[in-house]
Amino acid sequence: MLRTLVAPVSLGLLLFSSAGPAAPQDGPQVIATVGGPIKFEPVLIHDVVGGTLTGAVHTHLTVYNNGFMTVAKFHDVVFPAPGTDKDVATASLSPAEVQQLQADLRASGAFGLPDQEATGADIPLTTMTVFRGATDAKAHTFSYLMGTSPYAAAQDVVDQLMADHFPGF
């Protein structure tokens, strides 16, 4: 009885092991792309989240390499009058504007800024993630409470983008 059970199990293990691994042994394979059929990779994600004296704040901006942008906000206001301010908007950038945005972010130092070592009360946390805009792009994320130097230049890039494409948002 033992022989009849061992033979099928051994044969199954032999077939399984000879098929080879599903992925390379030294880690996942990275495929270099020149731009796949779907251009929809993030270039910038910018979040502002936290509590203020007037209530809770959450604003989220995403810019993609094809120029599509979306911004959403949810502000739970308690002062001066209770209420909820929420909205979503979209806009488009030209390919040249996307390249300029990436150049401006690079020039602002956004690809190398560390998290800000600051504390404060009633100040929402801003988190910025910048990407190269490709399928296997490395990203860099940093957070700050106050958009002072050296964070001011990166914040200015986002503020100008918002003013140009989402005025009054």
Secondary structure, DSSP 8 states (H G I E B T S, - for coil): -HHHHHHHHHHHHHHHHHT--SS-TTS------S--S----EEEEEEEEEEETTEEEEEEEEEETTSEEEEEEEEEE-SSS-EEEEEEEEEE--HHHHHHHHHHHHHHTTTT--------SS--EEEEEEE-SSTT--EEEEEESS--TTTHHHHHHHHHHHHHHSTT-
